[in-house]
Structures are given as C-alpha cells and as structure tokens.
C-alpha cells in the first residue's frame, strides 16, 4: 500500500511539473515572437506596443508564480531573463534613435 501511494504521489508531482512547464512554454513562445518583431526593425509605435505586451507577460508570469501555477525554477528564470533582454534591447534601440 505504501509503495502504491508513494508511486501515485510521485506521478502527481511529475504531472504537475509538466503542466507548469507547458504553461511557461506558452509565455516563451510569445516572448520569442515579440523579440523577433524587435529585430525586424519595429517602428517607435510598435516598440511601445511590444514593450507594453512584454510587461504584461511579466505581470502574468509573476501572478502565476504567486498563485503557484509556475514553479520558481530554471524555466521561470530563463523566461524572466528573456523578458529583460527584450526590454533592454528596446531601450537600447530607442536610445540609439534619439
């Protein structure tokens, strides 16, 4: 009985981690798509829209973390690093254009 319960618990934990990973992957895809737009020489208006959407993604991700829908693991750190990279690139482009 202990083995069955232990195995079941392990399976639930693994399933939960996979679900959290799949959720965060959706954010990765959005950030990558927005990053691609930055590289395609987005105009100032589009850069503002991208910046707003990136910040919204960051808020959503942090809310999901607080609500325990995401794990504070490497995947979350990678997402935050990519978000910061895009925001820094937008700021750099804007500084260069002035």
Residue pairs with C-beta under 8 A, 6 or more apart in sequence:
17 71
20 69
20 70
20 71
20 75
21 75
23 64
23 69
23 70
24 61
24 70
24 75
24 76
24 79
27 57
27 60
27 61
27 79
28 78
28 79
28 82
30 53
30 57
31 54
31 57
31 79
31 82
31 83
31 86
32 82
34 50
34 53
34 54
34 86
35 82
35 85
35 86
35 89
37 46
37 50
38 47
38 50
38 86
38 89
38 90
38 93
42 50
44 94
44 97
47 90
47 93
47 94
50 86
50 90
51 87
51 90
54 83
54 86
54 87
54 90
55 87
57 83
58 80
58 83
61 70
61 76
61 79
61 80
61 83
64 70
65 71
65 72
65 76
70 76
